[in-house]
Structures are given as structure tokens and as C-alpha cells.
């Protein structure tokens, strides 16, 4: 496990990242809909090329969630983590992820 974050709407949805090491060669994003009792693959599109490490949520908009893999792949959900889009922009390496409201 790399990080674990609760969606900030109080509905018991939790996301957890994992991977096979730093930076790793594969990773996955997991989702729980029942406060961590059961887990399912959150369905990031494509194949992660490194460990999925980082998550960013904010109470200002619980539906907007970001995830990132160590070697620069970025993902966005606009529906609270039900579906994900891979962002075209990639970074060389990511060491933290946060989003702040305007």
C-alpha cells in the first residue's frame, strides 16, 4: 500500500494505491464502498507503468479526485471515483499530489 484517502463526502468511499516498489513497474488503484471492509479495482484506464502512489481529494468538491503514478502518469475522476480519465500531460516523476480550491 502506498496511500489511502477517504472521499470527503462522508459516504464511506475509500481509495488505496499500491505497486510493486519505488518506482515500480506496475500499480493499481483500489476502491472500497463500505469503509474498507471490501475492495475492488477502481478501473484506471490503460496500464500503469509504475507504482500508483498519490491521491488528491478536497472537501470543496468530493467528486473531483486525482491519482498519480510515480513515473508521471496522471488520472482524473469527476464523478467521485466511479470512472477515470488518463490525462495527456505526463510528468517525469511525481513525489506528491494535491489540489486546492480557488
C-alpha positions in Angstrom: 0.0 0.0 0.0 1.2 3.5 -0.8 -1.6 5.9 0.2 -5.1 5.7 1.4 -7.7 8.5 1.2 -11.3 8.8 2.1 -13.6 10.6 -0.4 -14.5 13.7 1.6 -18.3 13.4 1.4 -18.7 11.1 4.4 -20.2 8.2 2.4 -17.6 5.6 3.3 -15.8 5.5 0.0 -12.1 5.0 0.4 -9.3 4.8 -2.3 -6.0 3.0 -1.8 -2.9 2.9 -4.1 -0.4 0.2 -4.4 2.5 -1.0 -6.5 5.5 -3.3 -6.7 8.1 -0.9 -5.3 9.6 2.5 -5.9 9.3 3.5 -8.6 8.0 0.0 -9.6 6.8 -1.3 -12.9 3.1 -1.7 -12.2 0.5 -0.4 -9.9 -3.2 -0.3 -9.1 -5.9 1.9 -7.6 -8.4 0.2 -5.3 -11.8 1.4 -4.1 -13.9 0.4 -1.1 -17.6 1.5 -0.9 -18.0 0.2 2.7 -15.3 2.0 4.8 -12.6 -0.6 3.9 -14.5 -3.9 4.5 -14.3 -4.9 0.8 -12.1 -3.7 -2.0 -12.4 -3.6 -5.8 -10.2 -2.4 -8.7 -11.1 1.3 -9.3 -10.6 0.8 -13.1 -7.8 3.2 -14.1 -7.7 3.2 -17.9 -4.7 1.6 -19.6 -1.7 0.0 -17.9 0.2 1.8 -15.1 3.9 1.8 -15.9 5.0 2.4 -12.2 3.5 2.2 -8.7 0.3 4.1 -8.2 1.4 6.3 -5.2 -0.5 9.5 -4.9 -4.2 10.6 -4.4 -5.6 14.1 -4.1 -9.1 14.9 -2.8 -10.6 18.1 -1.4 -13.9 18.7 0.5 -14.6 21.7 -1.8 -15.6 19.1 -4.5 -15.7 15.5 -3.4 -16.4 14.4 -7.0 -13.0 15.7 -8.3 -10.2 13.2 -7.5 -6.7 12.9 -8.9 -4.4 9.9 -8.8 -0.8 9.7 -10.0 1.8 7.0 -10.6 5.4 7.5 -9.6 6.8 7.9 -13.1 4.4 10.6 -14.3 1.0 9.1 -15.3 -1.9 11.3 -14.1 -5.6 10.4 -13.8 -8.7 12.4 -13.0 -12.2 11.5 -11.9 -15.0 14.0 -12.0 -17.7 11.6 -10.6 -16.2 10.7 -7.2 -14.0 7.9 -8.5 -16.7 5.9 -10.4 -14.8 6.5 -13.7 -11.3 7.7 -14.5 -9.6 9.5 -17.4 -5.9 9.4 -18.1 -4.6 12.9 -18.6 -2.5 13.6 -21.7 0.1 15.6 -19.8 2.7 13.4 -18.2 5.5 14.4 -15.8 8.9 12.9 -15.4 8.4 11.9 -11.8 5.8 12.7 -9.2 6.6 12.9 -5.5 3.4 14.4 -4.1 -0.1 15.4 -5.4 -2.6 17.9 -4.1 -5.4 20.1 -5.4 -6.6 23.3 -3.8 -9.9 25.0 -4.4 -9.9 28.6 -5.9 
